[in-house]
Amino acid sequence: MKRMWIHSSWELKALLRNGEQLLISFALPIIALVGLLKFDALGLTDSRHALAGALAMAILASAFTAQAISLAIDRRYGVLRMFATTALGPGGLLGGKAIAITAVALLQTLTLGIAAWVLGIREPVNWLYVIVCVVLGVIAGVGLAVLIGGTMRAEAVIAVANLLWILMLMMGALLPPDLGFFAFLPPGALGEGLRAATTGSFDALSAGVLAAWAAALAWLASRSLKWD
């Protein structure tokens, strides 16, 4: 546990020192929030759904896309081989990344919450459930990132991660309700959970689905990671 926390501190510092990562993590979600509110391109029935969509977009970008690409590059240049000589192990690596990204995600949530308030969204939001969805979304996202970035070649991961990010936005993260089968996939459950939370309610089904995916993806990732 101590080693995992030390690694999470290192991961967090690396993330906060990366200007490109900060742009993706904070600037783009705010731009998306403004766009969703002002242009209503998705036909949102509640302005707070724009906040939910921006949050889901931010979480998936930080926890999945950026982590998958970063992990693949680390494997390519032998960084993970160095970790393999330590007692960190796959579980420690996955846990450290999840803790660091959770911290970033909570900062994203705070930033987007303030931006939403400034933009005029003053209706009640169930922030406790928002945080639950954010944490579960981070665990699922990091698990999927390790599953892909820890097994595929770096060149393939860059293409696959970006394509999957776009598909996940279309499969529930940004779409309004009535998702059908997509509601039982990680992006759909995340989007539905956040939409419920931002409108002041609680969606037990989405929370359960997201928790199940988070546990399954974390377990698979810890057993499939290749160190080189």
Secondary structure, DSSP 8 states (H G I E B T S, - for coil): -HHHHHHHHHHHHHHHT-HHHHIIIIIHHHHHHHHHHHH-TT--SSTHHHHHHHHHHHHIIIIIIHHHHHHHHHHHTTHHHHHHTSS-HHHHHHHHHHHHHHHHHHHHHHHHHHHHHHTT--S---HHHHHHHHHHHHHHHHHHHHHHHTTS-HHHHHHHHHHHHHHHIIIIISS-S--GGGGGSHHHHHHHHHHHHHTT---HHHHHHHHHHHHHHHHHHHHH----
